[in-house]
Structures are given as structure tokens and as C-alpha cells.
């Protein structure tokens, strides 16, 4: 399991094989998910690139379904 979390670490951290914490500093009263999402998107892009055309096609298929369903 790969865990994407903040610097305070999720309770799931001890169970993860890989923990990728992101530093969160924001002037707002709540923590921003932007740094963690940036790490997540970078990892997903790297995995898709490493896996090649089949992975790219599968991701595109999922996006097409989401678009038709009005999810974005």
C-alpha cells in the first residue's frame, strides 16, 4: 500500500509499505490538500508513463466514462 498523507501522518501509516508525506502550510484555518494532490498526480503520471499505451488507454477510457456521466 502506498499512502499519501500530510506531515502528521495518517493512522494508516504503520500499515503502508510506502508513506509519502506532504508538507502543508496554509494561512487558512484548515490544511490544504493541494501539496498531497500534486504528489499523487506526479506519481500517477509516472506510473502511466512507465506502463505505456495500455495504461494510457485505460485512463482515457475512465475519463471518457466520467465525462459522459457528467462528473467533469
N, C-alpha and C positions, 0 to 999 in steps of 0.2 A: 504494500500500500504506500502511495506517495501522498503526503499531507501538505497542503498549502495552508499556512496559518500566520498569525501575527507574532510579534516578539514575545508575547505572554504565553504562547503555545497552547494549543487545544488540549483538552483532556485525552484526546485520541493519540497524542504524540508518542507515548510509550509503546503503542501498538503498531506504529508505522515503521516501514523499512527505511523510508527516506522522509525527512522533515525539511521543508523549505519555508523558513520563516521570513516574513517581510516586515521591514521597519515601517511603523505607522506614526507619522507626526502630522497632526492637522489642528488648525485653530478652532475647529468645531467641537461641540460637546460630545461627539461620538467619533469613533475611529472610522477612517475611510477604508474602503475595500479596494481602492484603486491600485496601490502597490502590489497587493496579492494577486489581483486580476492581471496585472502586467506580467508577473512571473508566470502565472498559469497560461496566459496566451502565448508567451515565448516558448514554454515547454511544449504546448500543443503544436505550434508551428514547427518546432524542431522534430517532433515525432512524425508528423505528417510528411515532412521533407525526407526523413530517414526511411520511411516505409514506402514512399514513392507514389506512383499513379493510382494504385488501388485504394490507398488511404485517401488521396485527394478526391477521387470519385465518390467514395463513401461519404466523406464530409460534405461534398457538394450535394449529394442526394439528400442528406439530412437537412441541409439548409433549404433546399427546394421544398421539402415537406413542410418545414416550419413556415416558410413564406406563404405557401398555399393555405395553411391553417390560420394565417393572419397573426402569427406570433411575432413577426417583424417584417 
